[in-house]
Amino acid sequence: MTPSQTSAADPDATGPRAAAAARTALVVLNAASGDQTDRAAIAERVERTLIEHSWRVEIEAVPPEQLTDAIARACLRAKETPGAIVVVGGGDGTIRSAAALALKHGVPLGLLPMGTMNLLPKDLEMPLDISAAAKAIATGIERRVDAGLVNGRVFLHSSVLGVVPLVGREREKFRKSRTWGERLLALWRAARHATGSPRFTMRVEHDGRLQRVRTYALAVANNPLSDRPGEAFLRESVDGGRLAVYVSKHRGRAGLFALLFTMGTGRWALDRQIEQAETTRVRISAFRRKLRVSNDGEVELIRTPLDYTMQRKALRVIVPREAGGGDAQAGAEAGKPTGAASGAEDERREGEGSGA
């Protein structure tokens, strides 16, 4: 598979069925994600699956430094091409970047989970197998989900302050290191941050309430996390329109390690040492001009105060047909079909209109 290759199931077909088959998937894969020894095979599996379901496919695998430009080009193409969608394969950072661009251009987004956590794909009940995920996109339906914002920057699952971004920064260095010496150094620094981190002083303001806290960590989730056993990191809803604020009350080194376990296993809602609140807008201030923030696992340095808001049901995503109904508050777009299913529906309506 070569970058930017275009394929179609039946380029010579005509009539209503050809119109249905002309739907286009503009696929961008993060070449650094997934099985590094099987990149070409991953692209071929995705392409083959989409073509089997009557999609025209344009697919490219690009290195991380070229991802933003490639996804931006795909979004512009999708905006100008009737019935086109953008499909992105990568980890949470890739998906977050794609979501920001899809929001900007108002185009639907299909997700191929190729990372470690795959936070949003799991919330959307996307299969973790690449071929199965491609099929779910090809036969799925469109749904609108919430997007969180911190100072205008998108996050899809959660935004975390405190010790977690410090450890996360070293995790990124570990991932990018090329020698065992660099990896050992990154691990040592992560352990040092974890054991030597102080508590941070912050001011949290929402719903007319101002609270001063000293904490190892504070998290804002795009809709509350589930408190049901076996649903680590999963959220109660993806379109509930609520921000959930989690403030650690842990103290001492034992408390710090308990917190890191809680955060690492996604059981925030079950830890009694974590104070929880729900709101639609929150401001976080600190005695620092900038704070390190982990947005969906990607660490950024952001100027304070941090203003958290939400774009309700703003992001258009493709979900498996069986998962598309969501909860009672699912958006009006939740039942909109894509791919071959959409084509069949269009053909049926055309037949009815002509008296067939």
Contacts in CASP RR format, 6 or more apart in sequence:
PFRMAT RR
TARGET T0000
AUTHOR 0000-0000-0000
METHOD contacts of the structure
MODEL  1
MTPSQTSAADPDATGPRAAAAARTALVVLNAASGDQTDRAAIAERVERTL
IEHSWRVEIEAVPPEQLTDAIARACLRAKETPGAIVVVGGGDGTIRSAAA
LALKHGVPLGLLPMGTMNLLPKDLEMPLDISAAAKAIATGIERRVDAGLV
NGRVFLHSSVLGVVPLVGREREKFRKSRTWGERLLALWRAARHATGSPRF
TMRVEHDGRLQRVRTYALAVANNPLSDRPGEAFLRESVDGGRLAVYVSKH
RGRAGLFALLFTMGTGRWALDRQIEQAETTRVRISAFRRKLRVSNDGEVE
LIRTPLDYTMQRKALRVIVPREAGGGDAQAGAEAGKPTGAASGAEDERRE
GEGSGA
1 40 0 8 1.000
1 43 0 8 1.000
1 44 0 8 1.000
1 47 0 8 1.000
1 59 0 8 1.000
1 61 0 8 1.000
3 60 0 8 1.000
3 61 0 8 1.000
3 62 0 8 1.000
4 58 0 8 1.000
4 59 0 8 1.000
4 60 0 8 1.000
5 47 0 8 1.000
5 58 0 8 1.000
5 59 0 8 1.000
5 60 0 8 1.000
6 56 0 8 1.000
6 57 0 8 1.000
6 58 0 8 1.000
7 47 0 8 1.000
7 51 0 8 1.000
7 56 0 8 1.000
7 57 0 8 1.000
7 59 0 8 1.000
8 21 0 8 1.000
8 22 0 8 1.000
8 51 0 8 1.000
8 56 0 8 1.000
8 57 0 8 1.000
9 21 0 8 1.000
9 51 0 8 1.000
9 52 0 8 1.000
9 54 0 8 1.000
9 55 0 8 1.000
9 56 0 8 1.000
10 18 0 8 1.000
10 21 0 8 1.000
10 54 0 8 1.000
13 21 0 8 1.000
16 346 0 8 1.000
16 347 0 8 1.000
16 350 0 8 1.000
16 351 0 8 1.000
17 343 0 8 1.000
17 347 0 8 1.000
19 343 0 8 1.000
19 346 0 8 1.000
20 54 0 8 1.000
20 339 0 8 1.000
20 340 0 8 1.000
20 342 0 8 1.000
20 343 0 8 1.000
20 344 0 8 1.000
20 346 0 8 1.000
20 347 0 8 1.000
21 54 0 8 1.000
21 55 0 8 1.000
21 56 0 8 1.000
21 340 0 8 1.000
21 343 0 8 1.000
22 56 0 8 1.000
23 54 0 8 1.000
23 55 0 8 1.000
23 56 0 8 1.000
23 83 0 8 1.000
23 84 0 8 1.000
23 85 0 8 1.000
23 338 0 8 1.000
23 339 0 8 1.000
23 342 0 8 1.000
23 343 0 8 1.000
24 55 0 8 1.000
24 56 0 8 1.000
24 57 0 8 1.000
24 58 0 8 1.000
24 78 0 8 1.000
24 81 0 8 1.000
24 83 0 8 1.000
24 84 0 8 1.000
24 85 0 8 1.000
25 50 0 8 1.000
25 55 0 8 1.000
25 56 0 8 1.000
25 57 0 8 1.000
25 58 0 8 1.000
25 59 0 8 1.000
25 84 0 8 1.000
25 85 0 8 1.000
25 87 0 8 1.000
25 137 0 8 1.000
25 138 0 8 1.000
26 58 0 8 1.000
26 74 0 8 1.000
26 77 0 8 1.000
26 78 0 8 1.000
26 81 0 8 1.000
26 84 0 8 1.000
26 85 0 8 1.000
26 86 0 8 1.000
26 87 0 8 1.000
27 43 0 8 1.000
27 46 0 8 1.000
27 47 0 8 1.000
27 50 0 8 1.000
27 57 0 8 1.000
27 58 0 8 1.000
27 59 0 8 1.000
27 60 0 8 1.000
27 74 0 8 1.000
27 86 0 8 1.000
27 87 0 8 1.000
27 88 0 8 1.000
27 89 0 8 1.000
27 112 0 8 1.000
28 59 0 8 1.000
28 60 0 8 1.000
28 61 0 8 1.000
28 62 0 8 1.000
28 67 0 8 1.000
28 70 0 8 1.000
28 71 0 8 1.000
28 74 0 8 1.000
28 86 0 8 1.000
28 87 0 8 1.000
28 88 0 8 1.000
28 89 0 8 1.000
28 98 0 8 1.000
29 39 0 8 1.000
29 42 0 8 1.000
29 43 0 8 1.000
29 46 0 8 1.000
29 59 0 8 1.000
29 60 0 8 1.000
29 61 0 8 1.000
29 62 0 8 1.000
29 88 0 8 1.000
29 89 0 8 1.000
29 90 0 8 1.000
29 112 0 8 1.000
29 114 0 8 1.000
30 61 0 8 1.000
30 62 0 8 1.000
30 64 0 8 1.000
30 67 0 8 1.000
30 88 0 8 1.000
30 89 0 8 1.000
30 90 0 8 1.000
30 91 0 8 1.000
30 94 0 8 1.000
30 114 0 8 1.000
31 39 0 8 1.000
31 61 0 8 1.000
31 62 0 8 1.000
31 63 0 8 1.000
31 64 0 8 1.000
32 63 0 8 1.000
32 64 0 8 1.000
33 89 0 8 1.000
33 90 0 8 1.000
33 91 0 8 1.000
33 94 0 8 1.000
33 114 0 8 1.000
33 115 0 8 1.000
34 42 0 8 1.000
34 90 0 8 1.000
34 114 0 8 1.000
34 115 0 8 1.000
35 42 0 8 1.000
39 61 0 8 1.000
42 61 0 8 1.000
42 114 0 8 1.000
42 130 0 8 1.000
43 59 0 8 1.000
43 61 0 8 1.000
45 130 0 8 1.000
45 131 0 8 1.000
45 134 0 8 1.000
46 57 0 8 1.000
46 59 0 8 1.000
46 87 0 8 1.000
46 112 0 8 1.000
46 130 0 8 1.000
46 131 0 8 1.000
46 134 0 8 1.000
47 57 0 8 1.000
47 59 0 8 1.000
49 131 0 8 1.000
49 134 0 8 1.000
49 135 0 8 1.000
49 138 0 8 1.000
50 57 0 8 1.000
50 87 0 8 1.000
50 134 0 8 1.000
50 137 0 8 1.000
50 138 0 8 1.000
51 57 0 8 1.000
52 138 0 8 1.000
53 135 0 8 1.000
53 138 0 8 1.000
53 139 0 8 1.000
53 339 0 8 1.000
53 340 0 8 1.000
54 339 0 8 1.000
54 340 0 8 1.000
54 343 0 8 1.000
55 138 0 8 1.000
55 339 0 8 1.000
55 340 0 8 1.000
58 77 0 8 1.000
60 70 0 8 1.000
62 70 0 8 1.000
64 94 0 8 1.000
67 94 0 8 1.000
67 97 0 8 1.000
68 97 0 8 1.000
68 101 0 8 1.000
71 86 0 8 1.000
71 88 0 8 1.000
71 97 0 8 1.000
71 98 0 8 1.000
71 101 0 8 1.000
72 101 0 8 1.000
74 86 0 8 1.000
75 86 0 8 1.000
75 101 0 8 1.000
75 102 0 8 1.000
75 104 0 8 1.000
75 105 0 8 1.000
75 106 0 8 1.000
75 107 0 8 1.000
76 105 0 8 1.000
77 84 0 8 1.000
78 84 0 8 1.000
78 85 0 8 1.000
78 86 0 8 1.000
78 105 0 8 1.000
78 107 0 8 1.000
78 108 0 8 1.000
79 105 0 8 1.000
79 106 0 8 1.000
79 107 0 8 1.000
84 107 0 8 1.000
85 107 0 8 1.000
85 108 0 8 1.000
85 109 0 8 1.000
85 110 0 8 1.000
85 137 0 8 1.000
85 318 0 8 1.000
85 338 0 8 1.000
86 98 0 8 1.000
86 102 0 8 1.000
86 107 0 8 1.000
86 108 0 8 1.000
86 109 0 8 1.000
86 110 0 8 1.000
87 109 0 8 1.000
87 110 0 8 1.000
87 111 0 8 1.000
87 112 0 8 1.000
87 134 0 8 1.000
87 137 0 8 1.000
88 94 0 8 1.000
88 95 0 8 1.000
88 98 0 8 1.000
88 109 0 8 1.000
88 110 0 8 1.000
88 111 0 8 1.000
88 112 0 8 1.000
89 95 0 8 1.000
89 111 0 8 1.000
89 112 0 8 1.000
89 113 0 8 1.000
89 114 0 8 1.000
90 112 0 8 1.000
90 113 0 8 1.000
90 114 0 8 1.000
90 115 0 8 1.000
91 113 0 8 1.000
91 114 0 8 1.000
91 115 0 8 1.000
91 116 0 8 1.000
91 117 0 8 1.000
91 118 0 8 1.000
92 115 0 8 1.000
92 116 0 8 1.000
92 117 0 8 1.000
92 118 0 8 1.000
92 119 0 8 1.000
92 120 0 8 1.000
92 156 0 8 1.000
92 157 0 8 1.000
92 296 0 8 1.000
92 297 0 8 1.000
92 298 0 8 1.000
93 296 0 8 1.000
93 297 0 8 1.000
93 298 0 8 1.000
94 114 0 8 1.000
95 111 0 8 1.000
95 120 0 8 1.000
95 121 0 8 1.000
95 156 0 8 1.000
95 296 0 8 1.000
96 154 0 8 1.000
96 155 0 8 1.000
96 156 0 8 1.000
96 295 0 8 1.000
96 296 0 8 1.000
96 298 0 8 1.000
98 109 0 8 1.000
99 109 0 8 1.000
99 120 0 8 1.000
99 147 0 8 1.000
99 154 0 8 1.000
99 156 0 8 1.000
99 315 0 8 1.000
100 153 0 8 1.000
100 154 0 8 1.000
102 108 0 8 1.000
102 109 0 8 1.000
102 315 0 8 1.000
102 316 0 8 1.000
103 147 0 8 1.000
103 154 0 8 1.000
103 311 0 8 1.000
103 314 0 8 1.000
103 315 0 8 1.000
106 316 0 8 1.000
107 316 0 8 1.000
108 142 0 8 1.000
108 316 0 8 1.000
108 317 0 8 1.000
108 318 0 8 1.000
108 338 0 8 1.000
109 315 0 8 1.000
109 316 0 8 1.000
109 317 0 8 1.000
109 318 0 8 1.000
110 137 0 8 1.000
110 317 0 8 1.000
110 318 0 8 1.000
111 120 0 8 1.000
111 121 0 8 1.000
111 124 0 8 1.000
111 126 0 8 1.000
111 133 0 8 1.000
111 137 0 8 1.000
111 317 0 8 1.000
111 318 0 8 1.000
112 130 0 8 1.000
112 133 0 8 1.000
112 134 0 8 1.000
112 137 0 8 1.000
113 121 0 8 1.000
113 122 0 8 1.000
113 126 0 8 1.000
113 128 0 8 1.000
113 130 0 8 1.000
113 133 0 8 1.000
114 130 0 8 1.000
117 233 0 8 1.000
117 297 0 8 1.000
118 126 0 8 1.000
118 128 0 8 1.000
119 156 0 8 1.000
119 157 0 8 1.000
119 158 0 8 1.000
119 233 0 8 1.000
119 296 0 8 1.000
120 156 0 8 1.000
120 157 0 8 1.000
120 238 0 8 1.000
120 296 0 8 1.000
120 317 0 8 1.000
121 128 0 8 1.000
121 133 0 8 1.000
122 128 0 8 1.000
122 233 0 8 1.000
122 234 0 8 1.000
123 157 0 8 1.000
123 234 0 8 1.000
123 235 0 8 1.000
123 238 0 8 1.000
124 143 0 8 1.000
124 145 0 8 1.000
124 238 0 8 1.000
124 317 0 8 1.000
124 319 0 8 1.000
124 320 0 8 1.000
124 323 0 8 1.000
125 319 0 8 1.000
125 320 0 8 1.000
125 322 0 8 1.000
125 323 0 8 1.000
126 133 0 8 1.000
126 136 0 8 1.000
126 319 0 8 1.000
126 320 0 8 1.000
127 133 0 8 1.000
127 135 0 8 1.000
127 136 0 8 1.000
127 320 0 8 1.000
136 318 0 8 1.000
136 319 0 8 1.000
136 320 0 8 1.000
136 321 0 8 1.000
137 318 0 8 1.000
137 338 0 8 1.000
138 338 0 8 1.000
138 339 0 8 1.000
138 340 0 8 1.000
139 320 0 8 1.000
139 321 0 8 1.000
139 338 0 8 1.000
139 339 0 8 1.000
139 340 0 8 1.000
139 341 0 8 1.000
140 318 0 8 1.000
140 319 0 8 1.000
140 320 0 8 1.000
140 321 0 8 1.000
140 324 0 8 1.000
140 337 0 8 1.000
140 338 0 8 1.000
140 339 0 8 1.000
140 341 0 8 1.000
141 318 0 8 1.000
141 319 0 8 1.000
141 321 0 8 1.000
141 324 0 8 1.000
141 334 0 8 1.000
141 335 0 8 1.000
141 336 0 8 1.000
141 337 0 8 1.000
141 338 0 8 1.000
141 341 0 8 1.000
142 316 0 8 1.000
142 317 0 8 1.000
142 318 0 8 1.000
142 319 0 8 1.000
142 333 0 8 1.000
142 334 0 8 1.000
142 335 0 8 1.000
142 336 0 8 1.000
142 337 0 8 1.000
142 338 0 8 1.000
143 239 0 8 1.000
143 316 0 8 1.000
143 317 0 8 1.000
143 318 0 8 1.000
143 319 0 8 1.000
143 324 0 8 1.000
143 325 0 8 1.000
143 326 0 8 1.000
143 330 0 8 1.000
143 331 0 8 1.000
143 333 0 8 1.000
143 334 0 8 1.000
143 335 0 8 1.000
144 239 0 8 1.000
144 313 0 8 1.000
144 314 0 8 1.000
144 315 0 8 1.000
144 316 0 8 1.000
144 317 0 8 1.000
144 331 0 8 1.000
144 332 0 8 1.000
144 333 0 8 1.000
144 334 0 8 1.000
145 238 0 8 1.000
145 239 0 8 1.000
145 313 0 8 1.000
145 315 0 8 1.000
145 317 0 8 1.000
146 222 0 8 1.000
146 223 0 8 1.000
146 238 0 8 1.000
146 239 0 8 1.000
146 240 0 8 1.000
146 241 0 8 1.000
146 310 0 8 1.000
146 311 0 8 1.000
146 312 0 8 1.000
146 313 0 8 1.000
146 314 0 8 1.000
146 315 0 8 1.000
147 154 0 8 1.000
147 155 0 8 1.000
147 156 0 8 1.000
147 222 0 8 1.000
147 310 0 8 1.000
147 311 0 8 1.000
147 314 0 8 1.000
147 315 0 8 1.000
148 154 0 8 1.000
148 155 0 8 1.000
148 156 0 8 1.000
148 159 0 8 1.000
148 222 0 8 1.000
148 243 0 8 1.000
148 308 0 8 1.000
148 309 0 8 1.000
148 310 0 8 1.000
148 311 0 8 1.000
149 155 0 8 1.000
149 308 0 8 1.000
149 309 0 8 1.000
149 310 0 8 1.000
149 311 0 8 1.000
150 159 0 8 1.000
150 220 0 8 1.000
150 293 0 8 1.000
150 295 0 8 1.000
150 302 0 8 1.000
150 306 0 8 1.000
150 307 0 8 1.000
150 308 0 8 1.000
151 302 0 8 1.000
151 303 0 8 1.000
151 306 0 8 1.000
151 307 0 8 1.000
152 307 0 8 1.000
152 309 0 8 1.000
153 295 0 8 1.000
153 300 0 8 1.000
153 302 0 8 1.000
154 295 0 8 1.000
155 222 0 8 1.000
155 295 0 8 1.000
155 296 0 8 1.000
156 222 0 8 1.000
156 296 0 8 1.000
156 315 0 8 1.000
157 221 0 8 1.000
157 222 0 8 1.000
157 233 0 8 1.000
157 235 0 8 1.000
157 296 0 8 1.000
158 219 0 8 1.000
158 220 0 8 1.000
158 221 0 8 1.000
158 222 0 8 1.000
158 295 0 8 1.000
158 296 0 8 1.000
159 219 0 8 1.000
159 220 0 8 1.000
159 221 0 8 1.000
159 293 0 8 1.000
159 294 0 8 1.000
159 295 0 8 1.000
159 296 0 8 1.000
159 308 0 8 1.000
160 217 0 8 1.000
160 218 0 8 1.000
160 219 0 8 1.000
160 220 0 8 1.000
160 263 0 8 1.000
160 293 0 8 1.000
160 294 0 8 1.000
160 297 0 8 1.000
161 200 0 8 1.000
161 202 0 8 1.000
161 217 0 8 1.000
161 218 0 8 1.000
161 219 0 8 1.000
161 284 0 8 1.000
161 291 0 8 1.000
161 292 0 8 1.000
161 293 0 8 1.000
161 294 0 8 1.000
161 306 0 8 1.000
162 197 0 8 1.000
162 200 0 8 1.000
162 215 0 8 1.000
162 216 0 8 1.000
162 217 0 8 1.000
162 218 0 8 1.000
162 291 0 8 1.000
162 292 0 8 1.000
163 193 0 8 1.000
163 194 0 8 1.000
163 197 0 8 1.000
163 216 0 8 1.000
163 217 0 8 1.000
163 256 0 8 1.000
163 259 0 8 1.000
163 260 0 8 1.000
164 217 0 8 1.000
164 219 0 8 1.000
164 263 0 8 1.000
164 294 0 8 1.000
165 292 0 8 1.000
165 293 0 8 1.000
165 294 0 8 1.000
165 299 0 8 1.000
166 193 0 8 1.000
166 194 0 8 1.000
166 197 0 8 1.000
166 292 0 8 1.000
167 190 0 8 1.000
167 193 0 8 1.000
167 194 0 8 1.000
167 260 0 8 1.000
168 190 0 8 1.000
168 294 0 8 1.000
168 297 0 8 1.000
168 299 0 8 1.000
169 292 0 8 1.000
169 299 0 8 1.000
170 186 0 8 1.000
170 187 0 8 1.000
170 189 0 8 1.000
170 190 0 8 1.000
170 193 0 8 1.000
171 186 0 8 1.000
171 190 0 8 1.000
172 299 0 8 1.000
173 182 0 8 1.000
173 186 0 8 1.000
173 189 0 8 1.000
174 183 0 8 1.000
174 186 0 8 1.000
174 187 0 8 1.000
174 190 0 8 1.000
177 183 0 8 1.000
177 185 0 8 1.000
177 186 0 8 1.000
194 256 0 8 1.000
194 257 0 8 1.000
194 260 0 8 1.000
195 253 0 8 1.000
195 256 0 8 1.000
197 216 0 8 1.000
197 256 0 8 1.000
199 214 0 8 1.000
199 215 0 8 1.000
199 216 0 8 1.000
199 251 0 8 1.000
200 214 0 8 1.000
200 215 0 8 1.000
200 216 0 8 1.000
200 218 0 8 1.000
200 286 0 8 1.000
201 212 0 8 1.000
201 213 0 8 1.000
201 214 0 8 1.000
201 286 0 8 1.000
201 287 0 8 1.000
202 212 0 8 1.000
202 213 0 8 1.000
202 215 0 8 1.000
202 218 0 8 1.000
202 284 0 8 1.000
202 285 0 8 1.000
202 286 0 8 1.000
203 210 0 8 1.000
203 211 0 8 1.000
203 212 0 8 1.000
203 213 0 8 1.000
203 284 0 8 1.000
203 285 0 8 1.000
203 286 0 8 1.000
204 210 0 8 1.000
204 211 0 8 1.000
204 212 0 8 1.000
204 213 0 8 1.000
204 218 0 8 1.000
204 245 0 8 1.000
204 247 0 8 1.000
204 282 0 8 1.000
204 283 0 8 1.000
204 284 0 8 1.000
205 211 0 8 1.000
205 282 0 8 1.000
205 283 0 8 1.000
205 284 0 8 1.000
205 285 0 8 1.000
206 245 0 8 1.000
206 277 0 8 1.000
206 279 0 8 1.000
206 281 0 8 1.000
206 282 0 8 1.000
206 283 0 8 1.000
207 279 0 8 1.000
213 247 0 8 1.000
215 247 0 8 1.000
215 248 0 8 1.000
215 249 0 8 1.000
215 250 0 8 1.000
216 248 0 8 1.000
216 250 0 8 1.000
216 255 0 8 1.000
216 256 0 8 1.000
216 259 0 8 1.000
217 248 0 8 1.000
217 259 0 8 1.000
217 263 0 8 1.000
218 245 0 8 1.000
218 246 0 8 1.000
218 247 0 8 1.000
218 248 0 8 1.000
218 284 0 8 1.000
219 245 0 8 1.000
219 246 0 8 1.000
219 263 0 8 1.000
219 268 0 8 1.000
220 243 0 8 1.000
220 244 0 8 1.000
220 245 0 8 1.000
220 246 0 8 1.000
220 282 0 8 1.000
220 284 0 8 1.000
220 308 0 8 1.000
221 235 0 8 1.000
221 243 0 8 1.000
221 244 0 8 1.000
221 246 0 8 1.000
221 268 0 8 1.000
222 235 0 8 1.000
222 238 0 8 1.000
222 243 0 8 1.000
222 310 0 8 1.000
223 235 0 8 1.000
223 236 0 8 1.000
223 237 0 8 1.000
223 238 0 8 1.000
223 239 0 8 1.000
223 240 0 8 1.000
223 241 0 8 1.000
223 242 0 8 1.000
223 243 0 8 1.000
223 244 0 8 1.000
224 235 0 8 1.000
224 236 0 8 1.000
224 237 0 8 1.000
224 242 0 8 1.000
224 244 0 8 1.000
224 269 0 8 1.000
224 276 0 8 1.000
224 278 0 8 1.000
225 233 0 8 1.000
225 234 0 8 1.000
225 235 0 8 1.000
225 236 0 8 1.000
225 244 0 8 1.000
225 266 0 8 1.000
225 268 0 8 1.000
225 269 0 8 1.000
226 234 0 8 1.000
226 235 0 8 1.000
226 236 0 8 1.000
226 269 0 8 1.000
227 269 0 8 1.000
227 270 0 8 1.000
232 265 0 8 1.000
232 266 0 8 1.000
232 267 0 8 1.000
233 266 0 8 1.000
237 327 0 8 1.000
237 329 0 8 1.000
239 312 0 8 1.000
239 313 0 8 1.000
239 326 0 8 1.000
239 327 0 8 1.000
239 329 0 8 1.000
239 330 0 8 1.000
239 331 0 8 1.000
240 312 0 8 1.000
240 327 0 8 1.000
240 329 0 8 1.000
241 280 0 8 1.000
241 310 0 8 1.000
241 312 0 8 1.000
241 313 0 8 1.000
242 278 0 8 1.000
242 279 0 8 1.000
242 280 0 8 1.000
242 310 0 8 1.000
243 278 0 8 1.000
243 279 0 8 1.000
243 280 0 8 1.000
243 281 0 8 1.000
243 282 0 8 1.000
243 308 0 8 1.000
243 310 0 8 1.000
244 276 0 8 1.000
244 277 0 8 1.000
244 278 0 8 1.000
245 276 0 8 1.000
245 277 0 8 1.000
245 278 0 8 1.000
245 279 0 8 1.000
245 282 0 8 1.000
246 268 0 8 1.000
246 269 0 8 1.000
246 274 0 8 1.000
246 275 0 8 1.000
246 276 0 8 1.000
247 274 0 8 1.000
247 275 0 8 1.000
247 276 0 8 1.000
248 259 0 8 1.000
248 273 0 8 1.000
248 274 0 8 1.000
249 273 0 8 1.000
249 274 0 8 1.000
249 275 0 8 1.000
250 256 0 8 1.000
250 258 0 8 1.000
250 259 0 8 1.000
250 273 0 8 1.000
255 273 0 8 1.000
258 271 0 8 1.000
258 273 0 8 1.000
259 271 0 8 1.000
259 273 0 8 1.000
262 268 0 8 1.000
262 270 0 8 1.000
262 271 0 8 1.000
262 274 0 8 1.000
268 274 0 8 1.000
268 276 0 8 1.000
269 276 0 8 1.000
280 309 0 8 1.000
280 310 0 8 1.000
281 307 0 8 1.000
281 308 0 8 1.000
281 309 0 8 1.000
281 310 0 8 1.000
282 307 0 8 1.000
282 308 0 8 1.000
283 305 0 8 1.000
283 306 0 8 1.000
283 307 0 8 1.000
283 308 0 8 1.000
284 291 0 8 1.000
284 304 0 8 1.000
284 305 0 8 1.000
284 306 0 8 1.000
284 308 0 8 1.000
285 304 0 8 1.000
285 305 0 8 1.000
285 306 0 8 1.000
286 304 0 8 1.000
286 305 0 8 1.000
288 304 0 8 1.000
289 303 0 8 1.000
289 304 0 8 1.000
290 301 0 8 1.000
290 302 0 8 1.000
290 303 0 8 1.000
290 304 0 8 1.000
291 301 0 8 1.000
291 302 0 8 1.000
291 304 0 8 1.000
291 306 0 8 1.000
292 299 0 8 1.000
292 300 0 8 1.000
292 301 0 8 1.000
293 299 0 8 1.000
293 300 0 8 1.000
293 301 0 8 1.000
293 302 0 8 1.000
293 306 0 8 1.000
294 300 0 8 1.000
313 331 0 8 1.000
316 333 0 8 1.000
318 338 0 8 1.000
321 337 0 8 1.000
321 341 0 8 1.000
324 330 0 8 1.000
324 334 0 8 1.000
324 335 0 8 1.000
325 334 0 8 1.000
325 335 0 8 1.000
326 334 0 8 1.000
336 342 0 8 1.000
337 343 0 8 1.000
337 345 0 8 1.000
END
